[in-house]
Amino acid sequence: MTFFLLPVSLIVLFVLERLFFRKIWRKGLGVNVTFSESTIRSGEGVVAKEKTDNRKRIPLSIISVEWSLERLCSQYKVDDKPFVVSSSFSLPSYCSVKRNKEIDGLKRGIYTISNGKITSSDLFSSEEYSCSLISNSMLCVLPGRKNTFSSSYAYRGFLGSVLSQKMNQEDPFEIKAIRPYFPTDSMRVVNWKASAKTGSLKVNQYEWTTDESVMVMLDLSRGNEEERETLIEYVSSFSSLLIERGVSLSLFSNGRDYKNGTLVKVGEGSGGSHIDSVDKALATIKVSSTDSMAFSNLLEFALNNIDDCVPVLFSVYMDEDEIERFFSISKKEGAVFLLKGNEGENVFLLEEGNE
């Protein structure tokens, strides 16, 4: 009789364990993936921090966590290798396991955690159970910078023409620093909060801006994906250099935002925070999209919205008729920067050799 009850008891225990484990294995189990930085620049590294918690009495003899990075601004090509993390470990009761994964070599764009899955098995490893890993963490990778662009003939020639037509003035919305008060300072620039803390008068020192503004127009309707990415890097470099010199700048592109498909725009502004706004807008562009506004429509936008701004157009290439039309509709003399084509008056090539 004992020999008969023993296997029956084991079978009953096995079935009950599976039913019980199936019901409670997810209780108190959480996996959270975050990034050490929310924003980095292309070429920099970031650490993905994975934390797994088991907040219940029942231990998990084995658990597997798997996830990957999805670049929302462009689909991966066949030869691309998405960053995939997969690990297995045991997780005792009321225990946490932390793992850090270093990620390098990410391209410009917005990244999120995707294809996340948590898998575990019962104590007898007879059946697997899985659920989705959901993470709201996002990583913004800003465009790379063309560091030698500032020494190029094209940039120096254009900047000289812009600066020669403008007057320097302080931007009342961009505080650069706080300094002691001088008798020649106006009371309008006194920082009363800082003065109260220190017991002596302090004044705001503002960023310099200009009465000349530049509209940067980015044409992404032409060229392959690599050429478009290169063009975005040039626009990021050009915009930051102008803003650092106190030039007020706005941005318009016929490229579209990865999330809602709207045309990418940044209003006129200056100062350090405006550089960040331009870079973050460039990071959201989905260059592989085939529904970019046509180049002719981009010029029509310039005709209707350029007002008194100095127009600067970046494109992979333009023919002579298009260049002539661009300058004909400009109310102020601007410039054209191309990856391919011929140089001319106010038309510059962005080839690496010209830097």
Secondary structure by P-SEA (a helix, b strand, c coil): caaaaaaaaaaaaaaaaaaaaaacccccbbbbbbbccccccccbbbbbbbbbbbcccccccbbbbbbbbbccccccccccccccccbbbbbcccbbbbbbbbbccccbbbbbbccbbbbbbcccccbbbbbbbbbcbbbbbcccccccccccaaaaaaaaaaaaabbbbbccccccbbbbbcccccccccaaaaaaaacbbbbbbbbbbccbbbbbbbbcccccaaaaaaaaaaaaaaaaaaaaacccbbbbbcbbbccccccccccccccaaaaaaaaaaaaaccccccccccaaaaaaaaaccccccbbbbbcccccaaaaaaaaaacccccbbbbccccccccbbbbccccc
